[in-house]
Amino acid sequence: ADWVTLVSLLPPAAATAVYKKWIPNTNFETTSNWDKGKVPCASNVVRFEENKVVSVFVRSPHTLTDMYLPLNGELVLAAGAGFAAFDGSWDPGCDSGETVRFADAEHHAWFDPTLWQTVSPSGELESSRHIFSVDEERVPCRYDDVIFQPETSFRVNVNSSQQVIRLRSISLMGQELSSPEAWARYLRGPSAALQFHGNGTLQVTGSGCPDKSGCACGNALDGHRICAALLRASGGQCPAPACRSPLHPLGHCCPVCGATINLDFTPDFDLQKYQNRLVQALLSQPKYTGMQMAISKVQKEQTFLGVIPRSSTPVIQIVLIHDGAGVQTSSTVEQLAADIMEDIAQHGEALGISSGKMEVATGNTFSEQVENHALSRIATGTVLGLLFGLLFLGGIFFLHRKGKLR
C-alpha cells in the first residue's frame, strides 16, 4: 500500500507514559464545594460537618463571622492565606448571618472514570480526535502516572476489589513521588489518611510498562465499580445501541456499534509504533474524519466448549467507532476495518502480527440492507434448490417409466 512509505519516515516511537489527572478538589475557594454554590463571605457562618474527615487547601485570606471545624481534618494554608473575625462592617454582597456548609467529599471514588482526565506530562489536557480509551483504561492503570494538581486538596475513596492498586508514580502538593520509599514516607505523614480512605491500598512502583507490545491495564477486577460509577447518571442502564448486534469490547461498559479487531502478536510487535502507524497513515485521512480508535493489550478469556473458563491470553484489541450515524458512517467503519486487515495481510509479519480477527456491527439502516440482501440470497438459493430437486426427481421418474431404472 502507498501509505507504508509515509510511515517509514516517522521518528521511532518512544516508550510513552500515560498521565491521568484527578479532577475534583476540596479547596476552600472552589464554589462547588459549598452548599450555597459560593465561597463564604464576611457575615457568613462556615460549618464543616463534625464527623466528616476532610483536608482543605486555603489559597487566600478570608474574613468570617464564625467557623465550626470537623473533629478530624486539616486546613492547608498557602503563603498569605488565613482567617480573620468579621468586624461588623456592612458588605452589600454578603447575606447577613447565613450558614454556609462544606459539601460532602466522601463520594468521590477512585474508580469513577468521569473524575479523571488524560493529560500530557506538563499537566495540560491531552485530547486526540483519533484516540479514545475503553472505560477501564480511563481510570489510572498499573503503569500510569497520577497527578493531583499543585495547590489543591482532595479526598478520594479507594475502595477496591484488588488487594493493591499499583501505579508508576503519584504527584501531589507539587511533589512527584516515584519510588516505593518516597511513597511510604508520604503515607506516614499527617495528610495521607485525610486524602485517601477506603479498603484499597495505593502502591507506587516507579516502574513503567516493561513490554514494548504493551501491558494490560489491570483494572478488570474493579470493572463493576467503573461501570456503576459511569452509568449512575443514566440509572445504571446503557443507552440503546443503534445497531442490531452490537459488539462488547473487553474493558468497555456498554455495547458499541462499530468494529473490533483482535490481533495475535509476536515478540517483535511494538504497540506504540503500530498505533502511530494507524493514526498517521489511516485515521488522519480526510475520508476517515469522525473515526476514533482505542488500541491496547487486553486479557482475552479462553473457554472450553465455549462455556467453561480455561485460561486467558493477551491480545491486542482495536475498537473502531464513528461519532456519526447512518449508512455512510457504517460504510466508513467497515472500510477502515478492512484497510487495517488488508495491511495486516500484507505487512503483518514485519509488524509482529501473526493473525487478526475482525468483527463489525453497524447502524440499523445498513444492517437491514445487509440482512435483506442475505435473506434474498437465502430465498433464491432455497427456490433453486427446490427446482433442482424436483427436476432430479422428475428425471428419476421418467427414466423409471422408460424402464431404464429398476
KEDO-404239 format. One record per atom (N, C-alpha, C, O): residue in three letters; x, y, z. Coordinates in pm, whole numbers, plus 50000, padded with zeros to 5 digits. Layout:
// KEDO-404239
alaXYZ ...
***
This chain:
// KEDO-404239
ala500844988250000 ala500005000050000 ala500885012350000 ala502015012150048 asp500335023649943 asp501125035749929 asp501505041950062 asp502525048750073 trp500675039650165 trp500915046750290 trp502025040750375 trp502385046550478 val502575029250335 val503665023250411 val504915031950404 val505655033050503 thr505165038350289 thr506315047050274 thr506225058850368 thr507235062950426 leu505025064450385 leu504825075750475 leu505205072050617 leu505875079850685 val504785060550662 val505045056450800 val506525054650824 val507015057450933 ser507245049950725 ser508665047450744 ser509445060350768 ser510565059850818 leu508865071850734 leu509535084550754 leu509315090250894 leu509955100050931 leu508415084250972 leu508125089251106 leu509255085851201 leu509925075751182 pro509485094351304 pro510525091051403 pro510135078751482 pro508945076051497 pro511105071151533 pro510765059251610 pro509945062951733 pro510175073351796 ala508985054451767 ala508105057251881 ala508865054952011 ala509485044552030 ala508805064852100 ala509435063452231 ala508465056552325 ala507255056652304 ala509025050652430 ala508175044652532 ala507435055852603 ala508075064252668 thr506135056252593 thr505365067452645 thr504675063552774 thr504115052652787 ala504725072852869 ala503985071252994 ala502635077952977 ala502495087352898 val501645073353051 val500315079153046 val500075086353178 val500215080453286 tyr499695099053169 tyr499435107253288 tyr497935109353302 tyr497265113353208 lys497425106553421 lys495995108453447 lys495835117853566 lys496405115753673 lys495025128353545 lys494865138853645 lys493505137653713 lys492475135953648 trp493525138653846 trp492315138453928 trp491635152153917 trp492295162453933 ile490315152353888 ile489625164953861 ile489095171853988 ile489365183754005 pro488345164954077 pro487745172154191 pro488795177354288 pro489935172554290 asn488415187154369 asn489275191454478 asn488415195254596 asn487195196154586 thr489065197554711 thr488365201854832 thr488875215654874 thr488935218654993 asn489235224054777 asn489755237354807 asn488665246354867 asn487495245254833 phe489075255054956 phe488145264555020 phe487545273954917 phe486365277554929 glu488315277954816 glu487845287854718 glu487075281954601 glu486685289354511 thr486835269054599 thr486055262754491 thr484565263754524 thr484115258154623 thr483815270954440 thr482415273854472 thr481565261154484 thr480625260754565 ser481875250854404 ser481065238554407 ser481255230654536 ser480525221154562 asn482235234454617 asn482455227554744 asn481565232954856 asn481685228554971 trp480675242454824 trp479805248454926 trp478345246654886 trp477995247554769 asp477505244154986 asp476095241054956 asp475335252754894 asp474305250654830 lys475815264854912 lys475155276554853 lys475735280054716 lys475285289654652 gly476735272254671 gly477325274854540 gly478165287454535 gly478355293254428 lys478675291754650 lys479525303754655 lys480495302454772 lys480235295254868 val481615309554761 val482615309454867 val482095317954983 val481565328754959 pro482245313455109 pro481755321255224 pro482355335355230 pro483515337555196 cys481515344755275 cys481955358555288 cys481865362855434 cys481545354855522 ala482155375655461 ala482425380455597 ala481325377555697 ala481615373555810 ser480055379555660 ser478985377855758 ser478445363555764 ser477455360955832 asn479075354355692 asn478625340455691 asn479195332655809 asn480255335755863 val478435322255847 val478905312255942 val479295299855861 val478475294455787 val480525295455875 val481015283855800 val480915271555889 val481325271656005 arg480345260955832 arg480175248755910 arg480725236755832 arg480275233755722 phe481685229855892 phe482145216855845 phe481455206355931 phe481415207656053 glu480905195955868 glu480245185355946 glu481265178956041 glu482365175355999 glu480885177656166 glu481865173656267 glu482435159656246 glu483575157056283 asn481655150556185 asn482115136756169 asn482685133956030 asn483035122555999 lys482775144255945 lys483315142455810 lys484795146155809 lys485165157455841 val485635136555772 val487065138955764 val487365146555635 val486825143155529 val488205156855643 val488445164855524 val489795171955532 val490255175655641 ser490425173855416 ser491615182055401 ser491245193555309 ser490745191255199 val491485205955352 val491035217655276 val492215227155254 val492845231755348 phe492495229855127 phe493555239355091 phe492945253455084 phe491925255555020 val493605262855150 val493135276855154 val494155285355082 val495315286255124 arg493725291754973 arg494655298954887 arg494845313554928 arg495905319254903 ser493825319854991 ser493865334155016 ser493285337355154 ser492705328455218 pro493405349555202 pro492845353255333 pro491335354855327 pro490785358955225 his490645351555438 his489185352555445 his488775358555578 his489415356255681 thr487685366255574 thr487065371655694 thr485725364855712 thr484925364255619 leu485455359655832 leu484235351955859 leu483655355855993 leu484365360756082 thr482335353756008 thr481685356156137 thr481985345056236 thr482265347556353 asp481935332556188 asp482185321156276 asp482535309156188 asp482185308856070 met483225299056244 met483555287056168 met483575275056262 met484275275156364 tyr482795264756227 tyr482745252256303 tyr483595241856228 tyr483315238856112 leu484605236656295 leu485555227556232 leu485195213056260 leu484525210156359 pro485645203656173 pro485385189356198 pro486275184156310 pro487265190456346 leu485915172656364 leu486715166556470 leu488045161456416 leu489035160756489 asn488075157756287 asn489295152356226 asn489455158456088 asn488665155455999 gly490435166856069 gly490645173355940 gly491855182455946 gly492545183156047 glu492085189455835 glu493195198855831 glu492875210355736 glu492165208555637 leu493395222055766 leu493385233555677 leu494825235955634 leu495695238555717 val495085235055504 val496425237055449 val496475251255394 val495795254355296 leu497245259955456 leu497265274155422 leu498415277155326 leu499575274055354 ala498085283455212 ala499115288455123 ala499745300855185 ala499235306255284 ala500855305355128 ala501505317455179 ala500535329255172 ala499975332055067 gly500355336155284 gly499455347655288 gly498015344255318 gly497205353255340 ala497665331355320 ala496275327355347 ala496025327255498 ala496955326155577 gly494745328455536 gly494405327855676 gly492975332355699 gly492245334855603 phe492565333455826 phe491205337255862 phe491235348355966 phe492085348656055 ala490265357355952 ala490115368256048 ala488645369356086 ala487775365356010 ala488375374756207 ala486995376356254 ala486355388656189 ala487015398856170 phe485075387456156 phe484315398356094 phe484155409856194 phe483785407656309 asp484435422356146 asp484385433856235 asp483015440656238 asp482845450856305 gly482035435056164 gly480695440556167 gly480395451056062 gly479275455956056 ser481375454655980 ser481125464455874 ser480205458355767 ser480185446255746 trp479435466955701 trp478425462455607 trp479065457955476 trp479925464855421 asp478645446655427 asp479115441455298 asp477895439055211 asp477145429655236 pro477675447255109 pro476445446155029 pro476305432954955 pro475185429054920 gly477395426054930 gly477305413554855 gly477245401354943 gly477405390154894 cys477005403055072 cys477055391755164 cys475785391355248 cys475435401155314 asp475075379955246 asp473855378355324 asp474195377055472 asp474995368455510 ser473605385455553 ser473945385955695 ser473535373155768 ser472395368655757 gly474475367555843 gly474185356355931 gly473905343155862 gly473515333655930 glu474085342055734 glu473785329555661 glu474815318855695 glu476005321755707 thr474345306355711 thr475235295055735 thr475565288155602 thr474675284655525 val476845286455578 val477315280055454 val478035267255492 val478965267355573 arg477595256055434 arg478145242955471 arg479075237555362 arg478825239155242 phe480145231155409 phe481085224955315 phe480495211855264 phe479965203955342 ala480575209655133 ala479945197955071 ala480655184955110 ala481835184955146 asp479915174155103 asp480445160955136 asp481355155955025 asp480925154754910 ala482605153155058 ala483575148354957 ala483765133354963 ala484625127954893 glu482985126355045 glu483175111955063 glu482865103754938 glu483375092654922 his482015109054850 his481535101154737 his482475101554617 his482185094954516 his483565108854622 his484495109354510 his485315096454507 his486195094554591 ala485035087854411 ala485645074454407 ala486765073654305 ala486665079054195 trp487835066754342 trp488985064554253 trp488545058054122 trp489045061654015 phe487625048554129 phe487245041054008 phe486055047253936 phe485235040153878 asp485945060353939 asp484945067753863 asp485625074253743 asp486365083853760 pro485395069153621 pro486105074553504 pro485825089253477 pro486635096153416 thr484675094253523 thr484325108253496 thr485165117853580 thr485115129953556 leu485925112853676 leu486715121453765 leu488185121853725 leu489015127253799 trp488515116253608 trp489905116053562 trp490015122153422 trp489085121253343 gln491145128153394 gln491485132953259 gln492875127853222 gln493775127553306 thr493035123953096 thr494355120453046 thr495045133353004 thr494495141052925 val496245135753055 val496945148353031 val498355145552980 val498835134252987 ser499005155952929 ser500405155052889 ser501285155853013 ser500785159453120 pro502585152653002 pro503455153253119 pro503465166953186 pro503705167853307 ser503205177753111 ser503185191153169 ser501875193953243 ser501735204453305 gly500915184553236 gly499645186253306 gly498535191853221 gly497415193553269 glu498815194853093 glu497785200253005 glu496905188952952 glu497365177652935 leu495635192152926 leu494685182252877 leu495165176952743 leu495455184552651 glu495245163752733 glu495705157452610 glu494495152152535 glu493885142152574 ser494145158852427 ser492965154752352 ser493375150752210 ser493995158652138 ser493045138852172 ser493285134252036 ser491945130851973 ser491165123052029 arg491695136551859 arg490415133651795 arg490385119551736 arg489345114951689 his491535112751738 his491595099351681 his491555088351787 his491095077351759 ile492035091151909 ile492235080752009 ile491275082652126 ile491115093752176 phe490655071652169 phe489895071652293 phe490315059252373 phe491075050952323 ser489815058152495 ser490155046652580 ser488885039152616 ser487845045152638 val488975025852622 val487855018252678 val487735022252825 val488685027152884 asp486555020052884 asp486235025953014 asp487185021953126 asp487525030253209 glu487615009353129 glu488525005053236 glu489865012253230 glu490565013253331 glu490235017353112 glu491525023953096 glu491415039153110 glu492415046153096 arg490215044153137 arg490055058453167 arg490465061553311 arg490755073053345 val490495051253395 val490975052153532 val492455048253531 val492855040253447 pro493285053553622 pro494725050153618 pro494985035153615 pro494435027453694 cys495845031253521 cys496275017353508 cys497565015453588 cys498125025053641 arg498025003153597 arg499114999753689 arg500455006053651 arg501335006953737 tyr500635010353526 tyr501895016653487 tyr501715031453456 tyr502585037553393 asp500615037353500 asp500345051553474 asp500915060553583 asp501215056153694 asp501055073353547 asp501435083653642 asp500185091553680 asp499425095753593 val499965093353810 val498785100253860 val499175114253907 val500185116153975 ile498355124153869 ile498635137953907 ile497455143653986 ile496315143853937 phe497725148254107 phe496805156854181 phe497365170954169 phe498535173254200 gln496555180354123 gln497055193554088 gln497755200254206 gln497315198954320 pro498855207454178 pro499515215054285 pro498565225254347 pro497655230154280 glu498785228354472 glu497975238154546 glu496485234454544 glu495625243054529 thr496215221554560 thr494845216954577 thr494835206354687 thr495815199254709 ser493705205654755 ser493465194754849 ser492425185554788 ser491745189354693 phe492305173554841 phe491375163854782 phe491065153054883 phe491765151554983 arg490015145554856 arg489685133654934 arg489105123554838 arg488135126454768 val489685111554833 val489295101654733 val489085088054800 val489895083654882 asn487995081654762 asn487655068354814 asn488335057854727 asn488065056854607 val489225049954787 val489985039954711 val489485025754740 val490265016254736 asn488185024254767 asn487615010754779 asn487895002954652 asn487715008054541 ser488334990554667 ser488754982754551 ser488574967854577 ser488554963354692 ser488424960354468 ser488424945754476 ser489834940154462 ser490044928054475 gln490804948954437 gln492204944954431 gln492824946854568 gln492474956054642 gln493744938254601 gln494434939654729 gln495314952154728 gln495424959254828 val495954954654611 val496834966154597 val496544972854463 val496404965954362 ile496454986154462 ile496294993854338 ile497674999354303 ile498155008654367 arg498294993554201 arg499674997254166 arg499685008854065 arg498835009653976 leu500675017654081 leu500845029253994 leu502335031553973 leu503165027054052 arg502665038653865 arg504085041753842 arg504535053053934 arg505595052153996 ser503735063853944 ser504085074954031 ser502835082654069 ser501795081454005 ile502955090754175 ile501875099754217 ile502485113454243 ile503455114754317 ser501905123554180 ser502315137354205 ser501235144354284 ser500075144354243 leu501595150254398 leu500635157854478 leu501355168654558 leu502525167254593 met500625179154586 met501175190754658 met502485195554596 met503385200154667 gly502585194354462 gly503745199454392 gly504975190454394 gly506025194554346 gln504865178454450 gln506005169254453 gln505645156054386 gln504535150954401 glu506605150554312 glu506395137654246 glu506995126654331 glu508175127154367 leu506185116854363 leu506625105254441 leu506705093454345 leu505675088054303 ser507935089354310 ser508105079354206 ser508895067254251 ser509405059654168 ser509005065254382 ser509675053354434 ser508865047954551 ser508185055654619 pro508945034954577 pro508225029254691 pro508615035954823 pro507775037654912 glu509895039754837 glu510365045754961 glu509765059554982 glu509335062955093 ala509725067654874 ala509165081154886 ala507675080554918 ala507165088554996 trp506985071054857 trp505545069754883 trp505295064855026 trp504365069455091 ala506105055755074 ala505955050855211 ala506145062155312 ala505435062955412 arg507115071155285 arg507325082555374 arg506095091655374 arg505685096655479 tyr505515093855256 tyr504335102655249 tyr503155096555326 tyr502425103755394 leu502985083455315 leu501885076855384 leu502005078155536 leu500995077655607 arg503215079855586 arg503415081355730 arg503125095555777 arg503045098055897 gly502965104855683 gly502705118855718 gly501265121155758 gly500445111955753 pro500935133555799 pro499605136455854 pro498485137455751 pro497315135455785 ser498825140455625 ser497785143455526 ser497225131055457 ser496055130855420 ala498035120555440 ala497635109155358 ala496325102955405 ala495465099755322 ala496155101155536 ala494935094855588 ala493705103555566 ala492585098455563 leu493905116755551 leu492785125855525 leu492445126455376 leu491305129455339 gln493425123555292 gln493235124455146 gln492715111455086 gln491925111654992 phe493165099955140 phe492795086855086 phe492065078955193 phe492545077755306 his490905073455158 his490175065055253 his489535053455177 his489345054255056 gly489185042855249 gly488635030955185 gly489525018955208 gly490575020055271 asn489115007255155 asn489844994955183 asn491014992355088 asn491794983155111 gly491145000354983 gly492224998354886 gly493545004054937 gly493565013055021 thr494634998554886 thr495975003354922 thr496705007554795 thr496924999354705 leu497075020354786 leu497835025154671 leu499305021654690 leu499855022954799 gln499925017154581 gln501345013454587 gln502065019554468 gln501685017154353 val503095027454495 val503915033354389 val505095024054362 val505825020354454 thr505275020354235 thr506345011054198 thr507535017954133 thr508665012954141 gly507295029454067 gly508365036053993 gly508685029453862 gly509635033453794 ser507925019253824 ser508225011553703 ser507175013953595 ser505975013653622 gly507645016353473 gly506765017153358 gly506545003553298 gly507124993653343 cys505715002853195 cys505454990153128 cys506754984953065 cys507354992052985 pro507184972853100 pro508474967853051 pro508394961452913 pro509414957552857 asp507194960152857 asp506984952652733 asp506594962052620 asp505594969052631 lys507364962252511 lys507044971252401 lys505734967552332 lys505164975652260 ser505244955352354 ser503954951452297 ser502794956452383 ser501634953752353 gly503114963752492 gly502074969352578 gly501834960652701 gly502304949352709 cys501094966252795 cys500744959152918 cys499254960752944 cys498694971452920 ala498624950252992 ala497214951153027 ala497034961153140 ala497914962553225 cys495914968153141 cys495674979053235 cys495684974253380 cys496304980453466 gly494984963153407 gly494954957853542 gly493764962053625 gly493754959953746 asn492744968053562 asn491554972553636 asn490354963253622 asn489244966753662 ala490564951353565 ala489424942453537 ala488644938753663 ala487424937753659 leu489344936653775 leu488654932753898 leu487724943653949 leu486754940754020 asp488004956053913 asp487154967153955 asp486294972353840 asp485794983553844 gly486134964053736 gly485304968153623 gly483884971453663 gly483284980653608 his483334963953759 his481954966453802 his481834979853873 his480804986553861 arg482874984053945 arg482864997254010 arg482925008353906 arg482225018453916 ile483765006253806 ile483925016153699 ile482615018153624 ile482195029353599 cys481975007053589 cys480715008053513 cys479595013753598 cys478785021553548 ala479525010053726 ala478485015353814 ala478615030453826 ala477615037653822 ala479855035453840 ala480075049853851 ala479735056853721 ala479155067753721 leu480115050653609 leu479895056853478 leu478415057653443 leu477985067253380 leu477635047553485 leu476235046853445 leu475285052253552 leu474065051453537 arg475855057753660 arg474995062553769 arg474025073353721 arg472865073553762 ala474505082153635 ala473665093153588 ala472505088353500 ala471485095253489 ser472655076653438 ser471605071453348 ser470795060453414 ser470165052453346 gly470805059953546 gly470025049853617 gly470595035953609 gly469875026153630 gly471875034853579 gly472525021853574 gly472325014253446 gly472715002553436 gln471715020453345 gln471425013653219 gln472255019453105 gln472455031553097 cys472745010653018 cys473445015152898 cys472435020752798 cys471315015852791 pro472815030952722 pro471915035852616 pro471685025152511 pro472565016952485 ala470515025152451 ala470185015152349 ala471085017152227 ala471115028252172 pro471795006952183 pro472675008452066 pro471845009951938 pro470715005351930 ala472445016351839 ala471755018851713 ala471825007051617 ala471215007451510 cys472574996751653 cys472694985151564 cys472084972851630 cys471894972451751 arg471764962951549 arg471024951251597 arg471874941651677 arg471394935751774 ser473134939951640 ser474024930651710 ser475284937951751 ser476334935951689 pro475214946551854 pro476384954551894 pro477524945951946 pro477334934351983 leu478694951851948 leu479894944951994 leu480144948052142 leu479694958252193 his480854939152209 his481154940852352 his482674940652370 his483234930252405 pro483344952052348 pro484814952252365 pro485194949452510 pro484514953652603 leu486294942352528 leu486794939752663 leu487194952852729 leu487844961252668 gly486784954552855 gly487114966652929 gly486174978252909 gly486384988952966 his485134976252827 his484184987052798 his482844983552861 his482424971952858 cys482174993352919 cys480954990552996 cys479754987452909 cys478984978352940 cys479574994652800 cys478374993352718 cys478704988052579 cys479804990452528 pro477774980752517 pro477994976052380 pro478094987752284 pro477534998452308 val478824985752175 val479064996552079 val478734991951937 val478764980051906 cys478425001651854 cys478294999351710 cys479595003951645 cys480045015151669 gly480184995451566 gly481474998651505 gly482174986051463 gly481564977351400 ala483434984751497 ala484204972951460 ala485264970151567 ala485764979451630 thr485584957551585 thr486704953651670 thr487634944551591 thr487184936751507 ile488914945751618 ile489924937051557 ile490804931951671 ile491364939851746 asn490924918951683 asn491804912851783 asn493034907251713 asn492924899451618 leu494194911451760 leu495454907451697 leu496224897851786 leu496394900451905 asp496704886851729 asp497714878651793 asp499064883851748 asp499244887251631 phe500014884551840 phe501264891451809 phe502474882951847 phe502364873051919 thr503624887151795 thr504904880551822 thr505764889951907 thr505374901451929 pro506924885351955 pro507804894152035 pro508274906751962 pro508764916052025 asp508134907151829 asp508584918851752 asp507564930151752 asp507864941151705 phe506354927751803 phe505294937951795 phe505574949551890 phe505934947552006 asp505404961751838 asp505574973951918 asp504254981651915 asp503874987051811 leu503564982052029 leu502224987852034 leu502215002651998 leu501375007051919 gln503145010452054 gln503145024852028 gln503455027851881 gln502825036651821 lys504415020651824 lys504725022751682 lys503535019151594 lys503255025951495 tyr502845008251629 tyr501705004151548 tyr500555014151560 tyr499885017051461 gln500335019351680 gln499295029651695 gln499635041851611 gln498765047251542 asn500895046351616 asn501315057751534 asn501105055051386 asn500685063851310 arg501385042851346 arg501215039051205 arg499775040451161 arg499485046251056 leu498845035251243 leu497425035851207 leu496905050151207 leu496125053951119 val497325058051306 val496845071951313 val497365080051196 val496595086851129 gln498665079451172 gln499275087851068 gln498855083750927 gln498625092150841 ala498745070750906 ala498535065950770 ala497065063850734 ala496705064750616 leu496215061250832 leu494815058350801 leu493855068350865 leu493115075250795 leu493855069150998 leu492865077451065 leu492995092151030 leu492015099551041 ser494165096650988 ser494355110750952 ser493845113950812 ser493795125650773 gln493455103850737 gln492935106450602 gln491575113350610 gln490765110050696 pro491315122950520 pro490025130250523 pro488805121150520 pro487785124350580 lys488895109850449 lys487725101150439 lys487375094450571 lys486275089250587 tyr488335094750667 tyr488075088650797 tyr487855099050907 tyr488025096151026 thr487475111050868 thr487115121350966 thr485935116451050 thr484945111350997 gly486045117951180 gly484995113251271 gly485245099451327 gly484545095051418 met486235092351272 met486555079051324 met487445080351447 met488305089151454 gln487225071551545 gln488055070951664 gln488475056551689 gln487765047051654 met489655055151751 met490215041751773 met490715040551917 met491355049651969 ala490415029151979 ala491045025252105 ala491905013152075 ala491445003752010 ile493135013152121 ile494025001752098 ile494824999052225 ile495455008152280 ser494794986752271 ser495524983152393 ser495624968052404 ser494934960652334 lys496494963752493 lys496604949452522 lys495564945752627 lys495444952552729 val494824935052604 val493814930252698 val494004915152718 val494644908452637 gln493454910152827 gln493494895852854 gln492184889652809 gln491134891852870 lys492234881852703 lys491034875652647 lys490854861752708 lys491764853452703 glu489684859352763 glu489434846552830 glu489224835452728 glu488484836952631 gln489894824252752 gln489724812352668 gln488774802752740 gln488864801052862 thr487874796652666 thr486914787552727 thr486964773852660 thr487384772452546 phe486524763952736 phe486394750352684 phe484954748252640 phe484024749852718 leu484784744552512 leu483454742652452 leu482624755352457 leu481394754952456 gly483334767152462 gly482634779852460 gly481914783352588 gly481194793352592 val482084775552695 val481344777852819 val482274778252940 val482244787853016 ile483084767952959 ile483884766353080 ile485174774753069 ile485964772452977 pro485394784453160 pro486634792253157 pro487854783253172 pro487894774553259 arg488824785453085 arg490024776953087 arg491264784853124 arg492014780853214 ser491504795953056 ser492674804353081 ser492454817553009 ser491424819452944 ser493404826553019 ser493334839052944 ser494634840952868 ser495694836252910 thr494544847752757 thr495724850152674 thr495744864752632 thr494684870352605 pro496914871052624 pro496964885152584 pro496754886852435 pro497334879552355 val495924896452398 val495714900152258 val495714915352250 val495504922152351 ile495954920552132 ile495844934952108 ile494424937552056 ile494034932451951 gln493664945452130 gln492294948552091 gln492234962552029 gln492674972452088 ile491664963051908 ile491404975851842 ile489894977751835 ile489184968951787 val489404989151882 val487984992451875 val487835004651787 val488485014851809 leu486975003751686 leu486745014751592 leu485295019451605 leu484375011451591 ile485105032251630 ile483755037951637 ile483735050851557 ile484785056551526 his482525055551525 his482345067951450 his481395076751527 his480425071851587 asp481655089851526 asp480785098951602 asp479525102951526 asp478755111251572 gly479325097051410 gly478115099751332 gly477175087951331 gly477305078851413 ala476225088051237 ala475255077151225 ala474835076151079 ala475025085451001 gly474245064651044 gly473705063150909 gly474515053850823 gly475525048150866 val474065052250698 val474675042850605 val476115046750573 val476985038050568 gln476365059750552 gln477705064050517 gln478695061150630 gln479825056950605 thr478245063450753 thr479085060650870 thr479425045850878 thr480575042150900 ser478425037450860 ser478635022950864 ser479635018650759 ser480505010350784 ser479515024250642 ser480425020950533 ser481855025150568 ser482805018150536 thr481985036950634 thr483315041850671 thr483975032750774 thr485165029750764 val483205028450872 val483735019350974 val484235006450909 val485345001950937 glu483405000750824 glu483784988150759 glu485014989950670 glu485874981250664 gln485085001550601 gln486215003850512 gln487515004950590 gln488534999450550 leu487475012250703 leu488685013650785 leu489115000150841 leu490304996750838 ala488164992250891 ala488494979050943 ala489104970350833 ala490074963050856 ala488524971150713 ala489044963250601 ala490444967850562 ala491284959550528 asp490704980950567 asp492034986150534 asp493074981150634 asp494184977550596 ile492694980850762 ile493624975850864 ile493914961050841 ile495054956650849 met492854953350812 met493044939050788 met493884936550663 met494694927150660 glu493704944650561 glu494494943150438 glu495974945950466 glu496854938950416 asp496234956250547 asp497614959450582 asp498244948150663 asp499424944950646 ile497444942050751 ile497954930750830 ile498304919150738 ile499324912450756 ala497444916750640 ala497704905750545 ala499004908150468 ala499734898650440 gln499284920650435 gln500464923750353 gln501724925250436 gln502804921050395 his501594931350555 his502794935050631 his502804929750774 his503654933650854 gly501854920850807 gly501734916250944 gly503004910050999 gly503354912551114 glu503694902050920 glu504894895350969 glu505954905451008 glu506614903851111 ala506144915750926 ala507144926050957 ala506744934351078 ala507604939551149 leu505444935751102 leu504954943751214 leu504884935751344 leu504624941451450 gly505104922851338 gly505004914551456 gly503574910151486 gly503224907451600 ile502754909351380 ile501364904951395 ile501214891451327 ile501484890151207 ser500794881351402 ser500694867951344 ser499314865251285 ser499194857351191 ser498254871651338 ser496914869851283 ser495994880751336 ser496304887251436 gly494874882551269 gly493894892451311 gly492484887451284 gly492234880951183 lys491574890651375 lys490174886651359 lys489304899151370 lys489414906551467 met488444901351271 met487624913351264 met486154910051288 met485644900051238 glu485464918751365 glu484014918051381 glu483444931951357 glu484024941951399 val482304932551288 val481704945451254 val480244945451295 val479514935851269 ala479804956251360 ala478384958551391 ala478074972851354 ala478584982151416 thr477254974651254 thr476994988151202 thr475554992351230 thr474794984851291 gly475185004351184 gly473885010351215 gly472715003051153 gly472884994551066 asn471515006551200 asn470274999751162 asn470044998851012 asn469814988050958 thr470125010450945 thr469775010850803 thr470665001650722 thr470204993750641 phe471975002950747 phe472914994750673 phe472744980050708 phe472814971350621 ser472514977350837 ser472344963350879 ser471134957150810 ser471174945650766 glu470054965050801 glu468854959850736 glu469134956750589 glu468644946850535 gln469924965550524 gln470254963150384 gln471054950150370 gln470784941850283 val472054948550457 val472864936350453 val472004924150480 val472094913950411 glu471134925550584 glu470304914250623 glu469324910650512 glu469134898850481 asn468694920850452 asn467754918250344 asn468444911950224 asn467904902950158 his469664916850198 his470424910950088 his470734896350116 his470624887750029 ala471114893650242 ala471414879850279 ala470164871250270 ala470214859850222 leu469024876650318 leu467784869050313 leu467364866150169 leu466884855250138 ser467544876150081 ser467164873949942 ser468034863149879 ser467564855049798 arg469324863049918 arg470204852649865 arg469794838849916 arg469804829049843 ile469424838450046 ile468974825650103 ile467704820950034 ile467564809150001 ala466764830450012 ala465494826849948 ala465734821949807 ala465144812049763 thr466624829049735 thr466924824949598 thr467554811049597 thr467204802649514 gly468474808749689 gly469104795549696 gly468114784649728 gly468204773649674 thr467154787749817 thr466144777849854 thr465284774249734 thr465034762449709 val464834784349660 val463984781949543 val464734773749439 val464184764249383 leu465994777449412 leu466774770049313 leu466994755649358 leu466964746349277 gly467214753949491 gly467384740449543 gly466144731949523 gly466244720349485 leu464954737649548 leu463694730349528 leu463484726849382 leu463064715749350 leu463774736349292 leu463614733649149 leu464544722449105 leu464164713549029 phe465804723249154 phe466754712849118 phe466284699249169 phe466394689149099 gly465764699149293 gly465274686649349 gly464114680949271 gly464054668849247 leu463174689549230 leu462014684949152 leu462444679649017 leu461944669448970 leu463394686748952 leu463884681948823 leu464574668448837 leu464424659548753 phe465344667048948 phe466034654348971 phe465034643048991 phe465174632348931 leu464024645449075 leu463004635149098 leu462224632248971 leu461904620648942 gly461924642748892 gly461214640748765 gly462024632248669 gly461484623648599 gly463354634848667 gly464214626948579 gly464234612348619 gly464194603448534 ile464304609748753 ile464284595948803 ile462974589148762 ile462974577748716 phe461874596248780 phe460554590548747 phe460454587548597 phe459924577148558 phe460974596748513 phe460914594848368 phe461714582548327 phe461254574448247 leu462944581448383 leu463804570048346 leu463184556948397 leu463324546548333 his462514557448511 his461854545348564 his460724540948471 his460554529048444 arg459954550848422 arg458834547548332 arg459344541648202 arg458694533048142 lys460524546348158 lys461074541348033 lys461764527648052 lys462244521547956 gly461804523248176 gly462454510448202 gly463944511048211 gly464614500748213 lys464474523548217 lys465924525048227 lys466404522348371 lys467544518348393 leu465524524748469 leu465884522348609 leu464924512648671 leu463734512748640 arg465424504048761 arg464584494748832 arg464394499548976 arg463704493049055 
***
